[in-house]
């Protein structure tokens, strides 16, 4: 069956860009400059916005209007500046304040008049956690955003506090009071250093990034295309991102499912510090549900009790150095679902001269993708098949976002990238699909991106299928090389020929492997063939170097 055409998905508007724009407008004002940079896509035209600033968790400014501005973006910039410098309840923000400030942008729905005969009638019509409320009496007006429900969850207390904000007694009511409700989507931009660190953060609810509030009060996770919308206490499909207390948190920051020292070739990475040791560790959870998963007890589990060891980012880096590891790998489950933990561990590793590696399915949305890979030096991306139907039936996902991740890594970052495709007999190993997959890599990524074909072993929900024959892997390797790929490998089997790195210039073996062990390395000048000088792509460091390769 001919697969559906593959191409980039239609871009989604990223509300997080509004929060980043608001922060940039405040920073530019502090520096006596005008905001620069590209305007957020998808937010053309009018819109009603509010900008809320908190510093160290305390309100520091909130300004906006429920009436749409002619230009949503222009209004947002004005509200951001007003919240920072003209909210008379607070002193103006300074540079140091902004470095600790969380910026939240709320996009309001049109106001809906509420017909109510008295206060009790209004209370009955309010939807806790969903509705924002505007009250007006003879020109005196006050507004509460829906987010206020997190601190005032009882409707009567919510209404009384809003009346006090308007300057009226809490018990005041008049037939002349007019009321409107609205809903709001909200996005936030947190300062990179406004985070708990160390053991006191381990195991406790840890602030997560990449989420926004929906108009119905649920929180939408923006890490992956599933876009889980969560009520209080719920966890997403990945099992580790959870709504708690009106915000998104990581359910178990600082806990891991165990550590292991591996050869880097086991990830597999054949062109990144070959022959070196890597400290591998994982957590639990994954945003895909692959029926063939060989780590399903960790990746598919919602049981946080499987997290056995408590650690800190600094401890991971120290352990890696103590064990003689050149890098730390985030593996065993999908690391991007805990990208906040990954970024802190990566910072600590880089401070120790330790590189960082991710084994990932690459199933991410654009903003989270940029955030996650910023902190990494190398990645092996699981390209599970070259068929959207396979992804939907077998992995509970889609192909497009994974292809977008690969394009992003190769063309927009310095993250060293290799690809692995697990070949499952009868499902993703046809000659036609293998040729299309290989041709796509050559045309979209380049002929020098290494590709690993790995053998399937029956597990999880696919125990009835046979293991992948070595002949299938060898055939796939031949087809990929015929398509133009220069570095194609086989894995999960003993195949000396399929594990060698050959020089495209002279055909000599520049790296010979026995299983996961490098037995001969004929490279010079940091990555050239020892025989003819052909440049071999990758990251090749001298044995006495400890390198950090910034993204």
N, C-alpha and C positions, 0 to 999 in steps of 0.2 A: 504494500500500500504506500503510495507516495505521501511523504509527510507534508504537513501544512507549511506554507512559506514562513520563514523565520525572519524577524526584523525587530528593530527597537520598539518597545511599547510606547504608546502615547504618553508623553510626560504628564505627571500629576503635579498639581500646584502644591508647593511646599510652604505651609503656613509658618514653619520654623524660620523661613527667610524673613517674614514680617518681624519676628522678635529680634532677629539679628540686625535687621535694618534699624529698628528702634534703638538698639544699643549703639550702633554705629552713629546715628544722629546725635545721641547724647555725647559720645566721645568726640565727634567732630566739633560740637559746640564748645566743649571744654578746651579744645585746641584752636578756637577761633577759625574754624574751617566750615565749609559746606559739605554735607554728606555726599560721598562719591560712590562709584560702583554701579553695577547693573541693578535695575529694579526687579522685584520679584515677579515671576511669570504667573499669569492666571488671576491677578488681582487688579485688572484694569477697571476703570469706571468708579462709580460712587460706592461708599461703604461707611458704616458707623463702627468706630473702634474706640477701645479704651486701652491705655497703657498703665500697667501696675508694676511698681518697683518695690522690691523687698531687699533689705540688707541684713544678713545674718538672721533671716527668718522673720524680721519685723518690717511692717509696712513703712515705706519711705516716700511714697508718692503714688497717686492714682488720679489720672485726668483722662477725660474723653467726652464723647457726646453720643447720646442715643439717636440723634438726628444724623442721617448720612451726610458726609462731606462729599462735595462734587468729585473730588479725587480721593479715593481711599488712602493711597500712599502719601499724598501731601498732608492729609489730615492726620495720618498716623505719625508722621515726622513731627508735626506741630504738637500733638498730644504727648509724644515722648519727651520733647524738650520742656513742655509745661510740667509734666510729672516730675522731672528731674530738678527744675530750677524755679518753678512758679507755683508749686503747691504750698500755700501759705501755712499749712500745718507743720511743715518740716523745713529745716535749713537746706539750702541748695546742695546738690550732690557735688562731690569733688572726685578727682581721679581715683583716690584710694577707695572711696565709697563705691564707685562704679566697678572696680576690680572685684568687689565682693557682692555686687548686686545681681539679683535674679530679675530678668525683664520678662514680663508676661504681656502678650497682646491678645485682646479679646475682640472677636469680630461678631457684632450683634445682628440678630435678625430684625426685621421691621417690628415696630411697636404694635402691640395688639391691645386695644382698649378693653377694659374689664368693666362690665356692667354689674354693679353691686349695690344692694340696698343698704347695707351696713357693714361693719367690720367683720362680723361672723360670716357673712356671705363672701367677702373677699378671702378670708382664711380658707373657706371650703374650696375655693377655686384655685388656690395656689398649689403648684406642684413642687414639693421640696426636692432640692437637688437639680431641678431643671429650669425653673423660671427665675429670671431676673425681674425686678420690680421697680417701677417709677411711681412716686406719689407727688401730687401737686395740689396746693391749696392757696388760692389767691396769689399765684405767682411764686410762692415758696415751694421749691422742688428738691427732692432727694432721690437718689438711685442706689440700689444694691445690685451688683453683678450676681449671677448664679453661683459663683465660687464662694460667696459669703455663707452659703448653706453648710459648708464644711465646718465652720466655727459656730454657726447658729442653726442647728438642724431642726429645731422645733418651730413650726410656722408662727406661733404667737410671739415668740422671742425675736424671730426674724423681723416681723412687722413692727414690733415695739422699738427695736433698735433703729429701724429705718425712720420711724417717726422722730426719735430723738435726734437723729442725724439732721433732719429737716428743721430742728429747733422747736419741736412741739413736745408736750408731755407724752409719756408712753401710753397714757390712757385716753389721749385725745382722739375724738372722731367727730366728723361733721359731714352732713349730706353733701357739702360742697367739695369734698375731697375727690379728686379724679385719680384713677389708677390705670397703668398700662403694664403688661408683662412682655417679656421677650426671652429668647434663648441666646446662647452664645457659644461659639467655638473659641478655644483658647490655646495658644501656643506659647512656649516659654524658652528662654535662652539663659542657661545657668552659667555662672563664671567657672572656668576650669579649675580654679583652686578652692571653690566653695564646697569642699567635699570632706567628709570624715576620712581619716587615714588611720592605718595601723590596727592593732588588735581591738580597740574599742569599737571599730566599725565592723569587724568580722562577725558574721552571723546575725547582724541586726538589719532592720529595714534600711536600705541604702538608696539614696535618691537616684532614679533612673532618668536618662535623657530620651529624647525622641518620642514624645507623646503630646496629645492635645485633648482638650475637653470638647465633647460634642454638644450639640444643642439640646439633646435630651438628658444631659447630665453624666452620661457614661464617659470614660476616658478611652481614647483611641491610641493604641500603641502604633508608632510609626517606624518601627525597626524593620519589619519585613512586609511583603505584599499581603499577608493574611489580614493585617490591620485589625487585630482583636479589639473589640469594644467591651470594656469591663465595668461591671458594677463593683461596689465595695466588697473587698475580700477575694474577688475572683483573680485567677491566674490565667495568662494567655496560653495558647496552644504549646508554646515552648516550655511551659511549666515554671519558669524562673522569673518572669516579669509579672508583677502583681500590683493590683490597686490596693492601697492602704492609706486610710486617712485622707482621701481626696487627692492623692498624688500617685504616681507610678514609682515603684521601688523594685530593687532586686531582692528576691526572697531569701537569698543566702550568700551575701557578699563575703568573700574570704574563706569559704569552705570548698574543699575539693574532694574528688572521689579517689585520689591517690596519685603518686608520682612514680616515674620510671625513667631510667637513663637508657636511651636508645642511640643507635647510629642514625645520623641524619638521613641516610638512604631509606630508612624504614617509613618515612613520612608519606610518600616518598619524595625526596628532593635529591636529584642527581647532579645539579649544577650549582648548589649552594653549600659552600664549605665542605666539599666531599671528604669523607673519612673522619669527620668530627663527631663529637658526642653532643646530644641534645637532651635536655631535661624536659620530659613530656608530662603534662598533667591536664586534667579536665575537671568538669563539674558534672551537672546533669542537664538534660533537656535539649531539645532540638526543635526548630520550626518546620521541619519536614517529617514525614512519617513513612520512611522507606520500608517496604515490605521485606526487603532482603538485608536489612541493617545487621551488621555483625557486632555492633556495640549497643544493641537495642535495650539492654538492661539499664544502661546509663542514659542514652540519648532519648529513649522513649519513656523514661520513668517520670512520674510526678511525685515520687517519694523522696523528699529531701533528706530522709534518714540514710540514704546511700552516700551522702557526703560525710566522709569519715574523718578528714583532717582539716584543722583550722590553721590558717596561715596568714601572712601579710605579704604585700608586694615586695617589701625589702627582704623578707626571709626567703622568698622564692629566688631572688637575684643572688643572695649570699649562698644559698644551697647550690645553685648552678655553678658558681665560681668554685666552690669548695669541691664539687664533684668533677671538675675539669671539663665542664660543658661549655661549648662555644655559643650555644643558643638555648632558648627556652621555647617549647612548642605548646600551643593551645590546641588540644586535640581530644580524641575519644568521644566528644559530643560536639555540638555546634557552638563554637566560642563566641560568635557574633551576638548571641542572645544575652551574653553577659559582657557586652563591649565595654562597660564602665570599669569592670574588674580588669579586663584585658589591658585597657589603656593605663591603669595605675601600675600593673605589673610591668608593662613595657617600659614605662618611665623609670622604674626602679632598676630594671635590667640594663637599660641604656646608660644609666649612671655608673654601672659596674663594668661597662664595656661588653655586655652580653647582648647578642642579637635576638630578635623575636620572630617566631614563625607561627602561622595559623594553618591548620587543616580545616577547610571550610567548604560548605556547599554553595556559598556565594549568593544565597537567596535573601537579598536585601533591597530596601528602598534607597533612593539616591542619597539623602542626607546622612542616614545611618551608615551607608557604604563609605562615604567620605570620612566620617568620624572613625569607623572601625579600622580602616586600612592606614590611616595617618600614623598609627602607632606601631606598624609592623614593618619588618625588613624582607620577609619572604612569605609566600603563600602557595599551598597546593590546593587547587579548586577542583572539587568533584563535579565533573560534567557527566551527569548520570546517564544521559542518552542524548541523541539529537532528534528528539521527537517530543512535541508538547503533549501528545497523547500518553506517552510513557510517563512523563512527569505527573500528569493528572491521575492516571490509574495506579501507578506503582509508588509514587512518592508524595502524593497529595500536595502538589505544587504546580508551577508552570516553568517553562524553559526560558522565556524572555528575560526575566530579571537576572538569571545566571549568565546569559550571554552579555547582558549589560555590565555585569560585574567584571567579566573577563576583558571587555573592551576598556573599561575604566582602568583596571590594573595595568594593562599593557601600554595604554596610550596616555594616561594622565598621572601615573605615579612612577616611582622608582622601586616599587616593591618587586623583588624577583618572583616570577610567576611560573609555575608548572601546573599541568592539568592531569587528572586521573579519570579514566572511564572504566568502571567495573563492567566487564562483559558477561551478560547473563544469557545462557543458551536459549535461543528462540525469541528473545525479547528485544535485545538492542544490538545484536551481533551480525546483522545481515550485511552483505557486501555493499549494498546500496547506501545504507545508513552510515557505515564506516567511511565510505568515500565522501559522503556529504559532510560528515563531521570533520574529516581531515581537510577537505577543501575550504570549509568555513574558517578553520584555524589559520590556514595559509593566507587566505584573502583578507580576513578581518584582523588577525593578530600578528601574523608573520611566520615565516618558515622556521625560525629559530626558537620558538616556544616549545619546550619539551613536553611530550605527551606520553603518559604511562597507560598501557592497557593492563588491567589487573584481573586476576582470575576470581570468579565467584565460587563460594563454598556454601552449600545449603545451610540456611539459618533462619531464625525468626519465623516469618510467615511464608517462607519459600523453601521449606525443607523437602518438597517433593521433586524439585528440579535437580538435575545432575550438576556436578562441578564443571567448570569451564575446561575443556581439553586444551592442552598445550598447543595443539595444532590450530585452534581457533585464535589464540593469542598471536602465534607466528603469522597467520594469514592477515590478521588485523594490522600487525606491524608492517608487513609488506605493502598492504594497500595504502597505509598512511605515508610511507616513504615514497611510494609511487605518486602520491598526490603532491609531494614536494616538501613534506616535513623532514627536517634534517636530524632530529633527535627523538627517536621513538623507542620506548622501553616496554618490557613485559614485567609483571609483578605478581606476587603471591604464589609463584612457582619457582622451581630451580631451573634457570635458563641462562647459562653463561653468555650465550650470544646476544640474547635480548636485554642483558644488563650492561653491555659494554657501551662506552661513549666513543664513537668513531669520528675521526676528523673528516669533514666534508671536502677538504682540500686534497689530501693524499690517501685517505682511506685507512690510515693507521689507527690503532687503538690508543686513545689518549688516557682513558680511565678504564681499567679492568677491575671487575667486581666478582666476588664469589659470594653469592647471596647478598647480604647487606654489608659485606666487608670489602673495602677497597684494598686490592692486592698490588696494584701498580698504577701510578699516576705520572704520566709523561707530559707535564705542562711546564711552560716557562713564562717568564715575564708577566706573571699574574693571570695567565689564562690563554696562552698560545700553544698550538701543537708543537711538541718537542721535535718533530721531524721536519715540518715544512713551515712552521710559524703562523699557520692559519689561526685567526682569533676565535676562540671557543667562547660563546656567550655564557655568562653566569657570574657568580661571586666566588672567587678563588683567592683565599688569603694564605700568606705564608704560615707555617705551623706555629710560629711564636707570636702571631698577631691575635689580638682579641679585638674584633672590629664591630662597630655599630654602623649600619648602612641606612642612613635616614631616608624615610619615604618622602 
